[in-house]
Amino acid sequence: MRSDTAYGWTLIILGGVFQIVWAIGLDYTNGFTHLLWDALVVVFVFLSIWCLSAAMRTDIPVSTAYTVWIGLGVVGTIVVSAILGLEAINVFTAVFLAVIVAGVVGLKMTQERTEIAEQL
């Protein structure tokens, strides 16, 4: 297990960005009928999962890595989809996105406190 947490967090963020790309690209595949978009989606799915897997080999706990990775993907996909005009964000969507972000941050903070307590 690698102990480089900065490397792990970089991979999680990069994996979240890749997740946004493939999720939005999926909308353009038209049911996997456009070869270029299909290939793009498959490549970015692989890269996203590889980043998560590599990050889990650092000292970042699986639960924290997965939660942040999926949270980045969900929130990022909705925001980028709205920017591209693929969907609209209303007040309720914004509130629930804030709940997702709060949950991810809360889990991350809980993990940090647990690690500090274990060191004492």
Phi and psi restraints in degrees (range 20) as a CNS / XPLOR table:
assign (resid 1 and name C) (resid 2 and name N)
       (resid 2 and name CA) (resid 2 and name C) 1.0 -77.3 20.0 2
assign (resid 2 and name N) (resid 2 and name CA)
       (resid 2 and name C) (resid 3 and name N) 1.0 148.1 20.0 2
assign (resid 2 and name C) (resid 3 and name N)
       (resid 3 and name CA) (resid 3 and name C) 1.0 -109.4 20.0 2
assign (resid 3 and name N) (resid 3 and name CA)
       (resid 3 and name C) (resid 4 and name N) 1.0 12.7 20.0 2
assign (resid 3 and name C) (resid 4 and name N)
       (resid 4 and name CA) (resid 4 and name C) 1.0 -84.9 20.0 2
assign (resid 4 and name N) (resid 4 and name CA)
       (resid 4 and name C) (resid 5 and name N) 1.0 93.2 20.0 2
assign (resid 4 and name C) (resid 5 and name N)
       (resid 5 and name CA) (resid 5 and name C) 1.0 -69.7 20.0 2
assign (resid 5 and name N) (resid 5 and name CA)
       (resid 5 and name C) (resid 6 and name N) 1.0 -32.3 20.0 2
assign (resid 5 and name C) (resid 6 and name N)
       (resid 6 and name CA) (resid 6 and name C) 1.0 -61.4 20.0 2
assign (resid 6 and name N) (resid 6 and name CA)
       (resid 6 and name C) (resid 7 and name N) 1.0 -41.2 20.0 2
assign (resid 6 and name C) (resid 7 and name N)
       (resid 7 and name CA) (resid 7 and name C) 1.0 -62.0 20.0 2
assign (resid 7 and name N) (resid 7 and name CA)
       (resid 7 and name C) (resid 8 and name N) 1.0 -44.5 20.0 2
assign (resid 7 and name C) (resid 8 and name N)
       (resid 8 and name CA) (resid 8 and name C) 1.0 -61.7 20.0 2
assign (resid 8 and name N) (resid 8 and name CA)
       (resid 8 and name C) (resid 9 and name N) 1.0 -45.4 20.0 2
assign (resid 8 and name C) (resid 9 and name N)
       (resid 9 and name CA) (resid 9 and name C) 1.0 -67.1 20.0 2
assign (resid 9 and name N) (resid 9 and name CA)
       (resid 9 and name C) (resid 10 and name N) 1.0 -36.2 20.0 2
assign (resid 9 and name C) (resid 10 and name N)
       (resid 10 and name CA) (resid 10 and name C) 1.0 -61.3 20.0 2
assign (resid 10 and name N) (resid 10 and name CA)
       (resid 10 and name C) (resid 11 and name N) 1.0 -42.9 20.0 2
assign (resid 10 and name C) (resid 11 and name N)
       (resid 11 and name CA) (resid 11 and name C) 1.0 -65.5 20.0 2
assign (resid 11 and name N) (resid 11 and name CA)
       (resid 11 and name C) (resid 12 and name N) 1.0 -39.3 20.0 2
assign (resid 11 and name C) (resid 12 and name N)
       (resid 12 and name CA) (resid 12 and name C) 1.0 -64.5 20.0 2
assign (resid 12 and name N) (resid 12 and name CA)
       (resid 12 and name C) (resid 13 and name N) 1.0 -44.1 20.0 2
assign (resid 12 and name C) (resid 13 and name N)
       (resid 13 and name CA) (resid 13 and name C) 1.0 -64.9 20.0 2
assign (resid 13 and name N) (resid 13 and name CA)
       (resid 13 and name C) (resid 14 and name N) 1.0 -44.6 20.0 2
assign (resid 13 and name C) (resid 14 and name N)
       (resid 14 and name CA) (resid 14 and name C) 1.0 -61.9 20.0 2
assign (resid 14 and name N) (resid 14 and name CA)
       (resid 14 and name C) (resid 15 and name N) 1.0 -41.6 20.0 2
assign (resid 14 and name C) (resid 15 and name N)
       (resid 15 and name CA) (resid 15 and name C) 1.0 -62.8 20.0 2
assign (resid 15 and name N) (resid 15 and name CA)
       (resid 15 and name C) (resid 16 and name N) 1.0 -36.7 20.0 2
assign (resid 15 and name C) (resid 16 and name N)
       (resid 16 and name CA) (resid 16 and name C) 1.0 -65.2 20.0 2
assign (resid 16 and name N) (resid 16 and name CA)
       (resid 16 and name C) (resid 17 and name N) 1.0 -39.7 20.0 2
assign (resid 16 and name C) (resid 17 and name N)
       (resid 17 and name CA) (resid 17 and name C) 1.0 -65.3 20.0 2
assign (resid 17 and name N) (resid 17 and name CA)
       (resid 17 and name C) (resid 18 and name N) 1.0 -44.0 20.0 2
assign (resid 17 and name C) (resid 18 and name N)
       (resid 18 and name CA) (resid 18 and name C) 1.0 -61.1 20.0 2
assign (resid 18 and name N) (resid 18 and name CA)
       (resid 18 and name C) (resid 19 and name N) 1.0 -36.3 20.0 2
assign (resid 18 and name C) (resid 19 and name N)
       (resid 19 and name CA) (resid 19 and name C) 1.0 -63.0 20.0 2
assign (resid 19 and name N) (resid 19 and name CA)
       (resid 19 and name C) (resid 20 and name N) 1.0 -40.9 20.0 2
assign (resid 19 and name C) (resid 20 and name N)
       (resid 20 and name CA) (resid 20 and name C) 1.0 -61.8 20.0 2
assign (resid 20 and name N) (resid 20 and name CA)
       (resid 20 and name C) (resid 21 and name N) 1.0 -44.3 20.0 2
assign (resid 20 and name C) (resid 21 and name N)
       (resid 21 and name CA) (resid 21 and name C) 1.0 -61.3 20.0 2
assign (resid 21 and name N) (resid 21 and name CA)
       (resid 21 and name C) (resid 22 and name N) 1.0 -48.0 20.0 2
assign (resid 21 and name C) (resid 22 and name N)
       (resid 22 and name CA) (resid 22 and name C) 1.0 -71.1 20.0 2
assign (resid 22 and name N) (resid 22 and name CA)
       (resid 22 and name C) (resid 23 and name N) 1.0 -34.0 20.0 2
assign (resid 22 and name C) (resid 23 and name N)
       (resid 23 and name CA) (resid 23 and name C) 1.0 -66.2 20.0 2
assign (resid 23 and name N) (resid 23 and name CA)
       (resid 23 and name C) (resid 24 and name N) 1.0 -42.2 20.0 2
assign (resid 23 and name C) (resid 24 and name N)
       (resid 24 and name CA) (resid 24 and name C) 1.0 -72.7 20.0 2
assign (resid 24 and name N) (resid 24 and name CA)
       (resid 24 and name C) (resid 25 and name N) 1.0 -39.0 20.0 2
assign (resid 24 and name C) (resid 25 and name N)
       (resid 25 and name CA) (resid 25 and name C) 1.0 -59.2 20.0 2
assign (resid 25 and name N) (resid 25 and name CA)
       (resid 25 and name C) (resid 26 and name N) 1.0 -32.3 20.0 2
assign (resid 25 and name C) (resid 26 and name N)
       (resid 26 and name CA) (resid 26 and name C) 1.0 -59.2 20.0 2
assign (resid 26 and name N) (resid 26 and name CA)
       (resid 26 and name C) (resid 27 and name N) 1.0 -33.4 20.0 2
assign (resid 26 and name C) (resid 27 and name N)
       (resid 27 and name CA) (resid 27 and name C) 1.0 -65.2 20.0 2
assign (resid 27 and name N) (resid 27 and name CA)
       (resid 27 and name C) (resid 28 and name N) 1.0 -29.6 20.0 2
assign (resid 27 and name C) (resid 28 and name N)
       (resid 28 and name CA) (resid 28 and name C) 1.0 -89.0 20.0 2
assign (resid 28 and name N) (resid 28 and name CA)
       (resid 28 and name C) (resid 29 and name N) 1.0 -7.3 20.0 2
assign (resid 28 and name C) (resid 29 and name N)
       (resid 29 and name CA) (resid 29 and name C) 1.0 -72.3 20.0 2
assign (resid 29 and name N) (resid 29 and name CA)
       (resid 29 and name C) (resid 30 and name N) 1.0 -19.4 20.0 2
assign (resid 29 and name C) (resid 30 and name N)
       (resid 30 and name CA) (resid 30 and name C) 1.0 55.0 20.0 2
assign (resid 30 and name N) (resid 30 and name CA)
       (resid 30 and name C) (resid 31 and name N) 1.0 52.0 20.0 2
assign (resid 30 and name C) (resid 31 and name N)
       (resid 31 and name CA) (resid 31 and name C) 1.0 72.9 20.0 2
assign (resid 31 and name N) (resid 31 and name CA)
       (resid 31 and name C) (resid 32 and name N) 1.0 34.4 20.0 2
assign (resid 31 and name C) (resid 32 and name N)
       (resid 32 and name CA) (resid 32 and name C) 1.0 56.8 20.0 2
assign (resid 32 and name N) (resid 32 and name CA)
       (resid 32 and name C) (resid 33 and name N) 1.0 49.6 20.0 2
assign (resid 32 and name C) (resid 33 and name N)
       (resid 33 and name CA) (resid 33 and name C) 1.0 -115.8 20.0 2
assign (resid 33 and name N) (resid 33 and name CA)
       (resid 33 and name C) (resid 34 and name N) 1.0 -1.8 20.0 2
assign (resid 33 and name C) (resid 34 and name N)
       (resid 34 and name CA) (resid 34 and name C) 1.0 -116.0 20.0 2
assign (resid 34 and name N) (resid 34 and name CA)
       (resid 34 and name C) (resid 35 and name N) 1.0 106.9 20.0 2
assign (resid 34 and name C) (resid 35 and name N)
       (resid 35 and name CA) (resid 35 and name C) 1.0 -54.0 20.0 2
assign (resid 35 and name N) (resid 35 and name CA)
       (resid 35 and name C) (resid 36 and name N) 1.0 -43.6 20.0 2
assign (resid 35 and name C) (resid 36 and name N)
       (resid 36 and name CA) (resid 36 and name C) 1.0 -63.2 20.0 2
assign (resid 36 and name N) (resid 36 and name CA)
       (resid 36 and name C) (resid 37 and name N) 1.0 -48.0 20.0 2
assign (resid 36 and name C) (resid 37 and name N)
       (resid 37 and name CA) (resid 37 and name C) 1.0 -65.9 20.0 2
assign (resid 37 and name N) (resid 37 and name CA)
       (resid 37 and name C) (resid 38 and name N) 1.0 -37.5 20.0 2
assign (resid 37 and name C) (resid 38 and name N)
       (resid 38 and name CA) (resid 38 and name C) 1.0 -59.6 20.0 2
assign (resid 38 and name N) (resid 38 and name CA)
       (resid 38 and name C) (resid 39 and name N) 1.0 -47.5 20.0 2
assign (resid 38 and name C) (resid 39 and name N)
       (resid 39 and name CA) (resid 39 and name C) 1.0 -63.7 20.0 2
assign (resid 39 and name N) (resid 39 and name CA)
       (resid 39 and name C) (resid 40 and name N) 1.0 -42.4 20.0 2
assign (resid 39 and name C) (resid 40 and name N)
       (resid 40 and name CA) (resid 40 and name C) 1.0 -58.9 20.0 2
assign (resid 40 and name N) (resid 40 and name CA)
       (resid 40 and name C) (resid 41 and name N) 1.0 -46.0 20.0 2
assign (resid 40 and name C) (resid 41 and name N)
       (resid 41 and name CA) (resid 41 and name C) 1.0 -61.4 20.0 2
assign (resid 41 and name N) (resid 41 and name CA)
       (resid 41 and name C) (resid 42 and name N) 1.0 -47.2 20.0 2
assign (resid 41 and name C) (resid 42 and name N)
       (resid 42 and name CA) (resid 42 and name C) 1.0 -61.9 20.0 2
assign (resid 42 and name N) (resid 42 and name CA)
       (resid 42 and name C) (resid 43 and name N) 1.0 -43.6 20.0 2
assign (resid 42 and name C) (resid 43 and name N)
       (resid 43 and name CA) (resid 43 and name C) 1.0 -62.8 20.0 2
assign (resid 43 and name N) (resid 43 and name CA)
       (resid 43 and name C) (resid 44 and name N) 1.0 -45.2 20.0 2
assign (resid 43 and name C) (resid 44 and name N)
       (resid 44 and name CA) (resid 44 and name C) 1.0 -73.8 20.0 2
assign (resid 44 and name N) (resid 44 and name CA)
       (resid 44 and name C) (resid 45 and name N) 1.0 -28.2 20.0 2
assign (resid 44 and name C) (resid 45 and name N)
       (resid 45 and name CA) (resid 45 and name C) 1.0 -62.5 20.0 2
assign (resid 45 and name N) (resid 45 and name CA)
       (resid 45 and name C) (resid 46 and name N) 1.0 -48.1 20.0 2
assign (resid 45 and name C) (resid 46 and name N)
       (resid 46 and name CA) (resid 46 and name C) 1.0 -59.7 20.0 2
assign (resid 46 and name N) (resid 46 and name CA)
       (resid 46 and name C) (resid 47 and name N) 1.0 -48.6 20.0 2
assign (resid 46 and name C) (resid 47 and name N)
       (resid 47 and name CA) (resid 47 and name C) 1.0 -61.4 20.0 2
assign (resid 47 and name N) (resid 47 and name CA)
       (resid 47 and name C) (resid 48 and name N) 1.0 -40.6 20.0 2
assign (resid 47 and name C) (resid 48 and name N)
       (resid 48 and name CA) (resid 48 and name C) 1.0 -63.0 20.0 2
assign (resid 48 and name N) (resid 48 and name CA)
       (resid 48 and name C) (resid 49 and name N) 1.0 -47.2 20.0 2
assign (resid 48 and name C) (resid 49 and name N)
       (resid 49 and name CA) (resid 49 and name C) 1.0 -68.8 20.0 2
assign (resid 49 and name N) (resid 49 and name CA)
       (resid 49 and name C) (resid 50 and name N) 1.0 -36.1 20.0 2
assign (resid 49 and name C) (resid 50 and name N)
       (resid 50 and name CA) (resid 50 and name C) 1.0 -62.3 20.0 2
assign (resid 50 and name N) (resid 50 and name CA)
       (resid 50 and name C) (resid 51 and name N) 1.0 -43.5 20.0 2
assign (resid 50 and name C) (resid 51 and name N)
       (resid 51 and name CA) (resid 51 and name C) 1.0 -59.4 20.0 2
assign (resid 51 and name N) (resid 51 and name CA)
       (resid 51 and name C) (resid 52 and name N) 1.0 -44.3 20.0 2
assign (resid 51 and name C) (resid 52 and name N)
       (resid 52 and name CA) (resid 52 and name C) 1.0 -61.9 20.0 2
assign (resid 52 and name N) (resid 52 and name CA)
       (resid 52 and name C) (resid 53 and name N) 1.0 -46.2 20.0 2
assign (resid 52 and name C) (resid 53 and name N)
       (resid 53 and name CA) (resid 53 and name C) 1.0 -60.9 20.0 2
assign (resid 53 and name N) (resid 53 and name CA)
       (resid 53 and name C) (resid 54 and name N) 1.0 -44.7 20.0 2
assign (resid 53 and name C) (resid 54 and name N)
       (resid 54 and name CA) (resid 54 and name C) 1.0 -65.6 20.0 2
assign (resid 54 and name N) (resid 54 and name CA)
       (resid 54 and name C) (resid 55 and name N) 1.0 -37.6 20.0 2
assign (resid 54 and name C) (resid 55 and name N)
       (resid 55 and name CA) (resid 55 and name C) 1.0 -64.9 20.0 2
assign (resid 55 and name N) (resid 55 and name CA)
       (resid 55 and name C) (resid 56 and name N) 1.0 -34.4 20.0 2
assign (resid 55 and name C) (resid 56 and name N)
       (resid 56 and name CA) (resid 56 and name C) 1.0 -70.0 20.0 2
assign (resid 56 and name N) (resid 56 and name CA)
       (resid 56 and name C) (resid 57 and name N) 1.0 -15.0 20.0 2
assign (resid 56 and name C) (resid 57 and name N)
       (resid 57 and name CA) (resid 57 and name C) 1.0 -83.3 20.0 2
assign (resid 57 and name N) (resid 57 and name CA)
       (resid 57 and name C) (resid 58 and name N) 1.0 -5.3 20.0 2
assign (resid 57 and name C) (resid 58 and name N)
       (resid 58 and name CA) (resid 58 and name C) 1.0 -88.8 20.0 2
assign (resid 58 and name N) (resid 58 and name CA)
       (resid 58 and name C) (resid 59 and name N) 1.0 -167.7 20.0 2
assign (resid 58 and name C) (resid 59 and name N)
       (resid 59 and name CA) (resid 59 and name C) 1.0 -88.0 20.0 2
assign (resid 59 and name N) (resid 59 and name CA)
       (resid 59 and name C) (resid 60 and name N) 1.0 16.2 20.0 2
assign (resid 59 and name C) (resid 60 and name N)
       (resid 60 and name CA) (resid 60 and name C) 1.0 -82.4 20.0 2
assign (resid 60 and name N) (resid 60 and name CA)
       (resid 60 and name C) (resid 61 and name N) 1.0 125.7 20.0 2
assign (resid 60 and name C) (resid 61 and name N)
       (resid 61 and name CA) (resid 61 and name C) 1.0 -62.3 20.0 2
assign (resid 61 and name N) (resid 61 and name CA)
       (resid 61 and name C) (resid 62 and name N) 1.0 148.1 20.0 2
assign (resid 61 and name C) (resid 62 and name N)
       (resid 62 and name CA) (resid 62 and name C) 1.0 -54.8 20.0 2
assign (resid 62 and name N) (resid 62 and name CA)
       (resid 62 and name C) (resid 63 and name N) 1.0 -46.3 20.0 2
assign (resid 62 and name C) (resid 63 and name N)
       (resid 63 and name CA) (resid 63 and name C) 1.0 -62.0 20.0 2
assign (resid 63 and name N) (resid 63 and name CA)
       (resid 63 and name C) (resid 64 and name N) 1.0 -40.6 20.0 2
assign (resid 63 and name C) (resid 64 and name N)
       (resid 64 and name CA) (resid 64 and name C) 1.0 -70.4 20.0 2
assign (resid 64 and name N) (resid 64 and name CA)
       (resid 64 and name C) (resid 65 and name N) 1.0 -46.3 20.0 2
assign (resid 64 and name C) (resid 65 and name N)
       (resid 65 and name CA) (resid 65 and name C) 1.0 -59.2 20.0 2
assign (resid 65 and name N) (resid 65 and name CA)
       (resid 65 and name C) (resid 66 and name N) 1.0 -48.1 20.0 2
assign (resid 65 and name C) (resid 66 and name N)
       (resid 66 and name CA) (resid 66 and name C) 1.0 -65.8 20.0 2
assign (resid 66 and name N) (resid 66 and name CA)
       (resid 66 and name C) (resid 67 and name N) 1.0 -42.1 20.0 2
assign (resid 66 and name C) (resid 67 and name N)
       (resid 67 and name CA) (resid 67 and name C) 1.0 -62.7 20.0 2
assign (resid 67 and name N) (resid 67 and name CA)
       (resid 67 and name C) (resid 68 and name N) 1.0 -46.1 20.0 2
assign (resid 67 and name C) (resid 68 and name N)
       (resid 68 and name CA) (resid 68 and name C) 1.0 -67.2 20.0 2
assign (resid 68 and name N) (resid 68 and name CA)
       (resid 68 and name C) (resid 69 and name N) 1.0 -42.7 20.0 2
assign (resid 68 and name C) (resid 69 and name N)
       (resid 69 and name CA) (resid 69 and name C) 1.0 -59.4 20.0 2
assign (resid 69 and name N) (resid 69 and name CA)
       (resid 69 and name C) (resid 70 and name N) 1.0 -48.9 20.0 2
assign (resid 69 and name C) (resid 70 and name N)
       (resid 70 and name CA) (resid 70 and name C) 1.0 -70.4 20.0 2
assign (resid 70 and name N) (resid 70 and name CA)
       (resid 70 and name C) (resid 71 and name N) 1.0 -37.0 20.0 2
assign (resid 70 and name C) (resid 71 and name N)
       (resid 71 and name CA) (resid 71 and name C) 1.0 -62.9 20.0 2
assign (resid 71 and name N) (resid 71 and name CA)
       (resid 71 and name C) (resid 72 and name N) 1.0 -43.7 20.0 2
assign (resid 71 and name C) (resid 72 and name N)
       (resid 72 and name CA) (resid 72 and name C) 1.0 -60.7 20.0 2
assign (resid 72 and name N) (resid 72 and name CA)
       (resid 72 and name C) (resid 73 and name N) 1.0 -42.6 20.0 2
assign (resid 72 and name C) (resid 73 and name N)
       (resid 73 and name CA) (resid 73 and name C) 1.0 -63.6 20.0 2
assign (resid 73 and name N) (resid 73 and name CA)
       (resid 73 and name C) (resid 74 and name N) 1.0 -45.2 20.0 2
assign (resid 73 and name C) (resid 74 and name N)
       (resid 74 and name CA) (resid 74 and name C) 1.0 -66.4 20.0 2
assign (resid 74 and name N) (resid 74 and name CA)
       (resid 74 and name C) (resid 75 and name N) 1.0 -54.3 20.0 2
assign (resid 74 and name C) (resid 75 and name N)
       (resid 75 and name CA) (resid 75 and name C) 1.0 -64.0 20.0 2
assign (resid 75 and name N) (resid 75 and name CA)
       (resid 75 and name C) (resid 76 and name N) 1.0 -45.2 20.0 2
assign (resid 75 and name C) (resid 76 and name N)
       (resid 76 and name CA) (resid 76 and name C) 1.0 -62.7 20.0 2
assign (resid 76 and name N) (resid 76 and name CA)
       (resid 76 and name C) (resid 77 and name N) 1.0 -40.9 20.0 2
assign (resid 76 and name C) (resid 77 and name N)
       (resid 77 and name CA) (resid 77 and name C) 1.0 -63.5 20.0 2
assign (resid 77 and name N) (resid 77 and name CA)
       (resid 77 and name C) (resid 78 and name N) 1.0 -42.7 20.0 2
assign (resid 77 and name C) (resid 78 and name N)
       (resid 78 and name CA) (resid 78 and name C) 1.0 -66.2 20.0 2
assign (resid 78 and name N) (resid 78 and name CA)
       (resid 78 and name C) (resid 79 and name N) 1.0 -44.6 20.0 2
assign (resid 78 and name C) (resid 79 and name N)
       (resid 79 and name CA) (resid 79 and name C) 1.0 -65.2 20.0 2
assign (resid 79 and name N) (resid 79 and name CA)
       (resid 79 and name C) (resid 80 and name N) 1.0 -48.0 20.0 2
assign (resid 79 and name C) (resid 80 and name N)
       (resid 80 and name CA) (resid 80 and name C) 1.0 -66.0 20.0 2
assign (resid 80 and name N) (resid 80 and name CA)
       (resid 80 and name C) (resid 81 and name N) 1.0 -37.8 20.0 2
assign (resid 80 and name C) (resid 81 and name N)
       (resid 81 and name CA) (resid 81 and name C) 1.0 -60.5 20.0 2
assign (resid 81 and name N) (resid 81 and name CA)
       (resid 81 and name C) (resid 82 and name N) 1.0 -39.6 20.0 2
assign (resid 81 and name C) (resid 82 and name N)
       (resid 82 and name CA) (resid 82 and name C) 1.0 -67.6 20.0 2
assign (resid 82 and name N) (resid 82 and name CA)
       (resid 82 and name C) (resid 83 and name N) 1.0 -41.1 20.0 2
assign (resid 82 and name C) (resid 83 and name N)
       (resid 83 and name CA) (resid 83 and name C) 1.0 -62.5 20.0 2
assign (resid 83 and name N) (resid 83 and name CA)
       (resid 83 and name C) (resid 84 and name N) 1.0 -38.4 20.0 2
assign (resid 83 and name C) (resid 84 and name N)
       (resid 84 and name CA) (resid 84 and name C) 1.0 -79.6 20.0 2
assign (resid 84 and name N) (resid 84 and name CA)
       (resid 84 and name C) (resid 85 and name N) 1.0 -5.2 20.0 2
assign (resid 84 and name C) (resid 85 and name N)
       (resid 85 and name CA) (resid 85 and name C) 1.0 80.9 20.0 2
assign (resid 85 and name N) (resid 85 and name CA)
       (resid 85 and name C) (resid 86 and name N) 1.0 15.8 20.0 2
assign (resid 85 and name C) (resid 86 and name N)
       (resid 86 and name CA) (resid 86 and name C) 1.0 -80.4 20.0 2
assign (resid 86 and name N) (resid 86 and name CA)
       (resid 86 and name C) (resid 87 and name N) 1.0 -23.6 20.0 2
assign (resid 86 and name C) (resid 87 and name N)
       (resid 87 and name CA) (resid 87 and name C) 1.0 -157.3 20.0 2
assign (resid 87 and name N) (resid 87 and name CA)
       (resid 87 and name C) (resid 88 and name N) 1.0 163.2 20.0 2
assign (resid 87 and name C) (resid 88 and name N)
       (resid 88 and name CA) (resid 88 and name C) 1.0 -106.4 20.0 2
assign (resid 88 and name N) (resid 88 and name CA)
       (resid 88 and name C) (resid 89 and name N) 1.0 148.2 20.0 2
assign (resid 88 and name C) (resid 89 and name N)
       (resid 89 and name CA) (resid 89 and name C) 1.0 -107.0 20.0 2
assign (resid 89 and name N) (resid 89 and name CA)
       (resid 89 and name C) (resid 90 and name N) 1.0 122.2 20.0 2
assign (resid 89 and name C) (resid 90 and name N)
       (resid 90 and name CA) (resid 90 and name C) 1.0 -106.1 20.0 2
assign (resid 90 and name N) (resid 90 and name CA)
       (resid 90 and name C) (resid 91 and name N) 1.0 -175.9 20.0 2
assign (resid 90 and name C) (resid 91 and name N)
       (resid 91 and name CA) (resid 91 and name C) 1.0 -60.9 20.0 2
assign (resid 91 and name N) (resid 91 and name CA)
       (resid 91 and name C) (resid 92 and name N) 1.0 -42.4 20.0 2
assign (resid 91 and name C) (resid 92 and name N)
       (resid 92 and name CA) (resid 92 and name C) 1.0 -66.0 20.0 2
assign (resid 92 and name N) (resid 92 and name CA)
       (resid 92 and name C) (resid 93 and name N) 1.0 -41.2 20.0 2
assign (resid 92 and name C) (resid 93 and name N)
       (resid 93 and name CA) (resid 93 and name C) 1.0 -60.3 20.0 2
assign (resid 93 and name N) (resid 93 and name CA)
       (resid 93 and name C) (resid 94 and name N) 1.0 -44.8 20.0 2
assign (resid 93 and name C) (resid 94 and name N)
       (resid 94 and name CA) (resid 94 and name C) 1.0 -61.7 20.0 2
assign (resid 94 and name N) (resid 94 and name CA)
       (resid 94 and name C) (resid 95 and name N) 1.0 -41.3 20.0 2
assign (resid 94 and name C) (resid 95 and name N)
       (resid 95 and name CA) (resid 95 and name C) 1.0 -63.2 20.0 2
assign (resid 95 and name N) (resid 95 and name CA)
       (resid 95 and name C) (resid 96 and name N) 1.0 -45.9 20.0 2
assign (resid 95 and name C) (resid 96 and name N)
       (resid 96 and name CA) (resid 96 and name C) 1.0 -71.7 20.0 2
assign (resid 96 and name N) (resid 96 and name CA)
       (resid 96 and name C) (resid 97 and name N) 1.0 -30.2 20.0 2
assign (resid 96 and name C) (resid 97 and name N)
       (resid 97 and name CA) (resid 97 and name C) 1.0 -63.6 20.0 2
assign (resid 97 and name N) (resid 97 and name CA)
       (resid 97 and name C) (resid 98 and name N) 1.0 -40.8 20.0 2
assign (resid 97 and name C) (resid 98 and name N)
       (resid 98 and name CA) (resid 98 and name C) 1.0 -62.9 20.0 2
assign (resid 98 and name N) (resid 98 and name CA)
       (resid 98 and name C) (resid 99 and name N) 1.0 -37.1 20.0 2
assign (resid 98 and name C) (resid 99 and name N)
       (resid 99 and name CA) (resid 99 and name C) 1.0 -64.4 20.0 2
assign (resid 99 and name N) (resid 99 and name CA)
       (resid 99 and name C) (resid 100 and name N) 1.0 -41.3 20.0 2
assign (resid 99 and name C) (resid 100 and name N)
       (resid 100 and name CA) (resid 100 and name C) 1.0 -62.2 20.0 2
assign (resid 100 and name N) (resid 100 and name CA)
       (resid 100 and name C) (resid 101 and name N) 1.0 -47.2 20.0 2
assign (resid 100 and name C) (resid 101 and name N)
       (resid 101 and name CA) (resid 101 and name C) 1.0 -61.5 20.0 2
assign (resid 101 and name N) (resid 101 and name CA)
       (resid 101 and name C) (resid 102 and name N) 1.0 -44.4 20.0 2
assign (resid 101 and name C) (resid 102 and name N)
       (resid 102 and name CA) (resid 102 and name C) 1.0 -61.2 20.0 2
assign (resid 102 and name N) (resid 102 and name CA)
       (resid 102 and name C) (resid 103 and name N) 1.0 -40.2 20.0 2
assign (resid 102 and name C) (resid 103 and name N)
       (resid 103 and name CA) (resid 103 and name C) 1.0 -64.5 20.0 2
assign (resid 103 and name N) (resid 103 and name CA)
       (resid 103 and name C) (resid 104 and name N) 1.0 -43.8 20.0 2
assign (resid 103 and name C) (resid 104 and name N)
       (resid 104 and name CA) (resid 104 and name C) 1.0 -64.2 20.0 2
assign (resid 104 and name N) (resid 104 and name CA)
       (resid 104 and name C) (resid 105 and name N) 1.0 -46.1 20.0 2
assign (resid 104 and name C) (resid 105 and name N)
       (resid 105 and name CA) (resid 105 and name C) 1.0 -63.4 20.0 2
assign (resid 105 and name N) (resid 105 and name CA)
       (resid 105 and name C) (resid 106 and name N) 1.0 -42.1 20.0 2
assign (resid 105 and name C) (resid 106 and name N)
       (resid 106 and name CA) (resid 106 and name C) 1.0 -61.7 20.0 2
assign (resid 106 and name N) (resid 106 and name CA)
       (resid 106 and name C) (resid 107 and name N) 1.0 -43.5 20.0 2
assign (resid 106 and name C) (resid 107 and name N)
       (resid 107 and name CA) (resid 107 and name C) 1.0 -64.9 20.0 2
assign (resid 107 and name N) (resid 107 and name CA)
       (resid 107 and name C) (resid 108 and name N) 1.0 -39.5 20.0 2
assign (resid 107 and name C) (resid 108 and name N)
       (resid 108 and name CA) (resid 108 and name C) 1.0 -63.2 20.0 2
assign (resid 108 and name N) (resid 108 and name CA)
       (resid 108 and name C) (resid 109 and name N) 1.0 -44.5 20.0 2
assign (resid 108 and name C) (resid 109 and name N)
       (resid 109 and name CA) (resid 109 and name C) 1.0 -64.9 20.0 2
assign (resid 109 and name N) (resid 109 and name CA)
       (resid 109 and name C) (resid 110 and name N) 1.0 -38.6 20.0 2
assign (resid 109 and name C) (resid 110 and name N)
       (resid 110 and name CA) (resid 110 and name C) 1.0 -62.2 20.0 2
assign (resid 110 and name N) (resid 110 and name CA)
       (resid 110 and name C) (resid 111 and name N) 1.0 -42.3 20.0 2
assign (resid 110 and name C) (resid 111 and name N)
       (resid 111 and name CA) (resid 111 and name C) 1.0 -63.5 20.0 2
assign (resid 111 and name N) (resid 111 and name CA)
       (resid 111 and name C) (resid 112 and name N) 1.0 -42.3 20.0 2
assign (resid 111 and name C) (resid 112 and name N)
       (resid 112 and name CA) (resid 112 and name C) 1.0 -62.9 20.0 2
assign (resid 112 and name N) (resid 112 and name CA)
       (resid 112 and name C) (resid 113 and name N) 1.0 -41.1 20.0 2
assign (resid 112 and name C) (resid 113 and name N)
       (resid 113 and name CA) (resid 113 and name C) 1.0 -65.7 20.0 2
assign (resid 113 and name N) (resid 113 and name CA)
       (resid 113 and name C) (resid 114 and name N) 1.0 -38.0 20.0 2
assign (resid 113 and name C) (resid 114 and name N)
       (resid 114 and name CA) (resid 114 and name C) 1.0 -63.9 20.0 2
assign (resid 114 and name N) (resid 114 and name CA)
       (resid 114 and name C) (resid 115 and name N) 1.0 -42.4 20.0 2
assign (resid 114 and name C) (resid 115 and name N)
       (resid 115 and name CA) (resid 115 and name C) 1.0 -64.1 20.0 2
assign (resid 115 and name N) (resid 115 and name CA)
       (resid 115 and name C) (resid 116 and name N) 1.0 -40.4 20.0 2
assign (resid 115 and name C) (resid 116 and name N)
       (resid 116 and name CA) (resid 116 and name C) 1.0 -64.6 20.0 2
assign (resid 116 and name N) (resid 116 and name CA)
       (resid 116 and name C) (resid 117 and name N) 1.0 -44.1 20.0 2
assign (resid 116 and name C) (resid 117 and name N)
       (resid 117 and name CA) (resid 117 and name C) 1.0 -63.1 20.0 2
assign (resid 117 and name N) (resid 117 and name CA)
       (resid 117 and name C) (resid 118 and name N) 1.0 -37.5 20.0 2
assign (resid 117 and name C) (resid 118 and name N)
       (resid 118 and name CA) (resid 118 and name C) 1.0 -68.5 20.0 2
assign (resid 118 and name N) (resid 118 and name CA)
       (resid 118 and name C) (resid 119 and name N) 1.0 -28.7 20.0 2
assign (resid 118 and name C) (resid 119 and name N)
       (resid 119 and name CA) (resid 119 and name C) 1.0 -75.2 20.0 2
assign (resid 119 and name N) (resid 119 and name CA)
       (resid 119 and name C) (resid 120 and name N) 1.0 -23.6 20.0 2
